[in-house]
Amino acid sequence: MSLLQEKTENKSVFSFMWLLSTLILLAALIFTIIPLIFMFTASAMPSKDILKMPYRWVPRGFHWQNYFKAIAGNDGNYMFFRNIINSVIVACSVTVSTVLLAGITGYGLAKFRFRGRNIVFLAIMATMMIPFEAIMIPLYLVATNLHLQNSYGGLIFPFLVNAFGVFMMRQFLITFPDEFLDATRIDGAGEIRIFFNIVLPNIKPAIATLAILTFRTQWDNLIWPLLIAQSEKMKTVPLYIVKFAAEKYTDEGAMMAVAFLASIPMLILFFSMSNYFVSGASVYSSRKG
Amino acid sequence: MKKKYSGIEKKLSRWGWYFVTPSLIFFMLFSFYPIINAAYISLFRKKILSLKAPDFLGLGNYKYLLSSSDFWNSMRATFVFTLGTFIPLVIVSLLLAVLIMGRNKGKKFLQLAYYSPAVLSSVVAAVIWMMIFDPRGIANQWLNFLVNTPGVDHLWLAKSFMVQFSTMLVYFWKYIGYFVVIFIAGLASIPHSLYEAAKIDGAVPRQIFWRITLPLLKPTVLLVSIMAMLQCLKTFGTQYLFVQAGSPQAPINVITLNIYNTGIRDHLLGRASAMSIILFVIMLFFTWLQFKTSKADDVDY
């Protein structure tokens, strides 16, 4: 579909449109990429160079001290490692449980007929309308009563599965061939084994898409850890950055080094599995059926 | 034979229930119970760590909020942010998606490049832009170059208008690529034959866009608009970080930030819950609108 490349009768209009489209695309490219380049180059500069006018885009040498400061933290207690491990633990647990629970629920909804199925489906979909920000105060009270502050359980439990994941898995599994399932049933396979050995291995793209979406949401999660993790040891990476920014606003180089370090896991995932990021976004536009 | 068949069916329907039950219990405990509980708490003057039984206020918290200028300021901040962010987001991402689809080369590269800011967490995005908006930072340098006002500090993080604009810009930057990708998926699902037919009939690109692409893309546009709107209503990270780093709170005191400060910093849980319920009702309204419009405008190719 090459709308703009088509030869039209008016040749000059065509080339003008082409030029205009190139300029707009380039401007948007600069706008999106420049802050990322800025983050990386500034993380390699001493603070006095970062806020120099005009900004020098190529650092003179690599100012490693920024990264040492970023990791050591203001108190020099190297809480960064602990916090990044916390983030990894929370994000991975939530991802595994979301994939399993959303998978099995989506499978139940897509491939089994039972009374009340539509009501169950609608009830789960209805939870999509409840923003987390609206239920965080009651959840916070419950977590306090159960003494779940500053614990992995407290950070993980509210996110074990989500309605969007169930929806996505259901949509994906509706087209899963029934004959295939029936054949394995006739062979005497149990239902749980069918799910783990037949269904899950055959929906890897959907799993990867949902896993990346979930991991990312958790890696980005700020508001709930802010409520539940007050102790330094239980903080996650976003909280580490908030603390660093609030205390050390003046050390620009170290600030950018923290930002870059915190983004490395997501950047690696993005560059190695960009297709799944993109398919995660486009689930929305193909949600018919 | 028939009996046996229904036996299998019965067994399978039981398994259906087994498979959905764990999630159903989860949603009961972590979605339905808390929202009902929030509605209940919003009727009390409840303070955390208080041993006294909470006073029943009826709709007192709501009455208080509706006459509180702080609450209305938050509503204003939220709606200004939402309108100022989602409208440019939808328009610009649609434009970029159409332009990208008109290219032969570089489609993939441009999509991924535009998408890359969405990969960063919102805290990281806010921190990067805080540096860019620094009085000596590149935002001032570039703007001064563009409008030829050397040495002027535009107070990106300090002036009431500018700090609102800055939060919108950060959000716009972070999500533009995300919506470009959604629109491209929508555009790719429009059958090629329609374009061919239009060209044979002698349509020029502009006509093709307004008469074919846009009408067929209407469901996607509506869906994306409401999704973007719902996202914007919940914005929190950028505003929180800017305030932490010293920006004035009032202009960007969006409703989620107000809920957080009222509930967690000031320990006024009843009042914070009342605000949560108001946010919930607003979002419910827009979700309902989404369902209504997407039903009415389903297009078949």
Interface residues (C-beta under 8 A of the other chain):
Chain A: M1 S2 L3 L4 Q5 E6 T8 M17 S21 I24 L25 A28 L29 F31 T32 I33 I34 P35 L36 F38 M39 A42 I50 L51 K52 M53 P54 Y55 L101 A102 I104 T105 Y107 G108 L109 K111 F112 R113 F114 R115 R117 V120 A123 I124 T127 M128 M129 I130 P131 F132 E133 A134 I135 M136 I137 P138 L139 Y140 L141 V142 T144 F157 P158 L160 V161 A163 V166 E191 F195 R216 W219 D220 L222 I223 L226 L227 V237 P238 I241 V242 A245 A246 Y249 E252 M255 M256 V258 A259 A262 S263 M266 L267 L269 F270 S274 F277 V278 A281 S282 Y284 S285 S286 R287 K288
Chain B: E9 L12 S13 R14 W15 G16 W17 Y18 F19 V20 P22 S23 L24 F26 F27 F30 S31 F32 Y33 P34 I35 N37 A38 I41 I48 V92 L95 L96 V98 L99 I100 M101 G102 R103 N104 L110 Q111 L112 A113 Y114 Y115 S116 P117 A118 V119 L120 S121 S122 V123 V124 A125 V127 I128 W129 M130 M131 I132 D134 R136 G137 I138 Q141 W173 I176 G177 Y178 V181 I182 F183 I184 A185 G186 L187 S189 H192 Y195 K199 V204 P205 I208 F209 T220 L223 V224 M227 L230 L233 K234 F236 G237 Y240 L241 Q244 A245 G246 T256 I259 Y260 G263 I264 L269 A272 S273 S276 I277 L279 F280 M283 L284 T287 D298
